[in-house]
Amino acid sequence: MKTSTSVICIGELLIDFFCTDVDIDLVSGQNFEKQAGGAPANVCATIVKLGGSALFSGKVGNDPFGYYLKNTLDEVNIDTSMVILDDEHPTTLAFVSLKANGERDFVFNRGADAFLTENDLDKNRMMEAGILHFGSATALLTDPFQSTYLNVMKEAREKGKFISFDPNYRIDLWKGRKNDFVDLSKKGISIADFVKVSDEELMIISGMNDIREGIAALHKIGASVVAVTLGKEGTMISTGKNIEIVPSIKVESIDSTGAGDAFVGATLYQLSNKAEPRQVLQDFEQVKKIISFSNKVGAMVCTKVGAIAALPSQEEINQF
């Protein structure tokens, strides 16, 4: 009999307003497209799209944008029973435009997501989940969300829960505070079973230019399994005993938005179908199979525009 372990993703849910005008900054931009954003929500959506069950926990404003976001998650069958509608703070909004040289113009209006407290959470229900994923780009920025995040992570670890952590570095959010990002990320890594980082994040956090040395540094901090995404090259996966690059598939990349989140979601989906996720990670051949599938899901997301909208179903993956 297959045992299913539910996954809870905790973090930000926000709206990205993308300027659709070509080669223009936000001063002159006139036309914007509204999309649901937030890395943990993308992870949730991947799990559900593949046939798993996932719950999103976070805070949005009790306003039209907050309802839009909740409805977006509801439409893909994510459990939104722990989405808080905040009467005091508006929904978090991000505005982005792209110049021809690749430079981004970025404005971040931080709102409700920053104010998630431990009192907002149903801790008993949260601790019933088999896997908890902490992959918010905004959670570690300020209190109260920062303390909520780290405290829940520690409590979940103490109660034997499987912890997944993705530091999700965003240069626009941490300008002038890179050292803070490194220190806070190390706290998350120290208690995580599964850590996913990009090669850039690995170098920032570890201080190493060599990927293998950087991975060894993360294991020394406390990470059990480390996955370093390398774009089209695939993923370097390490259990501390074994390390190998698992190749990806070749695709015509159109938009890489959400590919890393899809990779994490696909990994957690597979682990959630196992009675003992930690034991699975002891078998390196199993780990490589899991990562190979996750690479495929991440690559397929790059072939369409958008994050949640680009997520493939199990059937589409099989047909690819």
N, C-alpha and C positions, 0 to 999 in steps of 0.2 A: 504494500500500500504506500503511495506517495505521500510524504509529509510536507505540508506547505508552511513556511514560516513567514509571517507578515513583516513588511518593512515599513518603518516610519521615517520620513524625511523631514527634518526641522530646518527652517531658514526663511529667507526672504521670498516674497511674492510681490512682483511689481509690474509696472507697465513701461515698456520701452517704446518711445516715440521715435521712429526712424524717419529722418528727412529723406524724401524720395527725389528731391531736386538734385541734379548731378553737379558735383564739384562746387559745393557751396558751404558756407559756414552757417551757424545757427542764427547769426544776425540777419542774414538775407534769406534764409530758408522759409518757404511758404507752405509746403505740402508735407504732411507727416502721416505715417502709417502706424497705427496702434497695434502692439503685439504683447501678449502675456510673456513676462520674463521672470527670471529667478531660477538659479541652478538647481536647487532642491526640487522645485516643481517639475523641471525637465526630467530629473532622475525618476520621480514618481510616475510621470507620464510614460516613460520608457518601460518601466516594470509592468504597468497595467496594459500597455499596448502589446506586450509580449505574452500576456495571459496571466500575469501575477496579480497580487493584491498589494496596494500601497496606500498609506495615509499621509497627507501633508499637514504639518503643523506650523502655523505662522500667523502673522497679524497684518490685516489690510484695513483701510479706512472704511467706515460705514457711509460710503458714497458711491456714485455710479461706477467709478473705476474699480472699487473693491468688489462690487457685485459682478462686474464684467469678469474679473479674475476668478472669483469663486465659480461662476457659471462655466468658464473655460475649463476648469478642472473637473467640474461635475460632468461635463459633456464627454470627457474621456474616461469617466468612471473612476476617478481618484476619490478616495474617501476624504471629504472636506469637513468632517464633523469637528475637527480641531482647528479650523480656520476661524480666527477671532476677528469680528468686525468692530473696529475701534471708533467710538463716538468722539474722541478728543483729537485724534490726529488723522490727517488725510492719507490716502494711499501713496506709497512711494512711487515717484515718476523719474524716468531717465530720458534725456533727449540727446540724440546722436545724429551727427551728419558726417559725411565722408568727403574729403578733398581728393582731387585727382592724384596727389602724391602719396595717398594712403593715410595721411594724418586725420585723426578724428577730432571733431569739435564735440565736447561732452559737457552736459549740465546735469547734475544729480540733485533732485529735490527729495531729500530724505524725509520720510513720513512714518507711518504706523509701524513698519517692520522693525524699527529701532527700539520700540517700546514693549517688546514681548518680555514678560516677566515669568518667573517660576509659578506664580499664583495663577497665571493664565492657562497653565498646562494641567491636563489630567494625568498626573504622574503614575497612578496605579495602572491606567490603561496603557500608558506609554511603556511601562516596564513589562507588559504582557507580550510585547512584540519581540520577535527573535532577533531582528536586525534593526539597528538605529543608524541612520546616515546623517552625518553632519558635513554639509558641503555648501555652506552659504558664503557668498562673496561679501556680504555686508555684516554678518553676525558679530565678527570680532572687532568691528570699528569702534563702538562705544557701548557704555552701559546704558540701560539695564540689559540689553540683548547679549552683550559680551559675557557678563557674569552668568546669565541664564544658560547660555550655550555651554560654557565650560563646566558649570556645576552639574547640568543634566548629563553631560558626557561622562564625568567622573562617577556620578551615581549609577548610571547604566552599566559602566564597567565593573563597579563594585558588586552589582547584582548579576554579573556573569553574562551580560548581553554582548552580542557581536557588534563591534563598533567599526563603522566605515567613516573615513575622514578625507575630504578633499579641500585643501586650503583656498583654492579658487582665487588666486591673486589677480587683482585688477589695478593696473598702474594708476588709473584716474582716481581711484578711491584712496590710495595710500601715499599720495604725493607728500614727500617730506617726512613720512612715517614708516619707511621700509623696515627699520630696526624693530619697531613695534610689531609689524606683521610677522617678522621672523620669530620673535620671542613667543607670540601668541600661537603661531602655527606649531612650534615645537611642543607646546603644552598639549595640543590636540594629537600630534603624532605620537607622543609618549604613551598614550592610552589606547591607540587604535590597533585593531586587528588587520584592517586593510587600508592602506594609504595610496591614494592616486594623486600623482603630481605630473605636470608637464615638465619637459627638460628645463625650461626657463625657471619654473618654480623650484625645481630641485637645486639648481645652482644658487638661487637667491637664499633659500633656507639653509642649505648645507655649507655654503661658502666655497664649494668645490667646483672646479671646471670639468673634472673627469666624472662621467656619469656613474661608473662603478664605485668610485670613492664617495660620491654623493649619496648613493644608495646605502653604502656601508654606514655612513654617518646617520642616516635615518633609522636604520636598524639599531644602532647604538643608542639613539634617543629612546627607542622602545617599540617602533613599528614592527609588526609581525611579518606582514607581506607588503611589498612596495611595488607599485606599477607606475612606470614612467612612460607616458605617451610621447611618441616620437613622430607624430603626423603620419605621412604616407609610408614611413619606414616600419611602422607597427608599434609595439610596446615592449619595453624591457621589463621583465617580471622577475622578482627576487623573493625568495623565502628566507634568505639568510644563509641557507645551505646551498641552494641551487639558484643560478641566474642565467637568463637566456632572453634573446630578442625573439618575440613571437611576431612573424610578419603579418601585415595587413593585406587587403585586396586592392587591386588597382581600380580606381573610379575616376570619372570626370568631375572634379570638385567645382561646385557652383557657390556654395555657402557653407562654411564650416561651423556656423553658429550652433551651439548645443551638441557638437560631436563628442566632446569630452564627457558631458553629462549623460549622453546616450551610452557611452562606453561604461560608465559607472553603473547606470541603471541596468544594463544587460548583464553585468557581472553580478550585481546584487539579486537580480531575478533568478539567475542560475543557482546562486548560493541559497536563496530562499526556498528552493525546491529540495534542499537537502536537510535531513534531520539534524545533522551536526556540521554547520558550515566550517567551524575551526578544523575539524578532522579532515574535511575535503582539502583544505589548504596545505595539509601535510603531504599530500600526494601530488608531486610536481607534474606528472603526466596529466592528471585531472586539471590542475591549475592551467596548464598550457592550452588544453581544450577549451576551458572557460574563457580564457583571454582571447583565443582565436575567434570565437563566436562574437565576443564583445567588440573586437577590432572591426569585424564585418558590419555590425550594427552602427558603430561610429562612422565608418566609411560611407555607408548608405545614406546617413543623415546629410552628408556633404553634397549629395547629388540633388538636393531640393532646397528651396528657400524656406527659412524659418526654423524654429527649434521644435516645438511640439508638433507643428503641422508636417514636418519632414520625417517624423518617426515611423519606421517600418513596422508592419505586423509580422508575426511569426510566418504567416503564409508568404508574404512578400520576400522575406529573407530566404525561405526555402526555394522560391522561384528565381532568385537573383542569379 
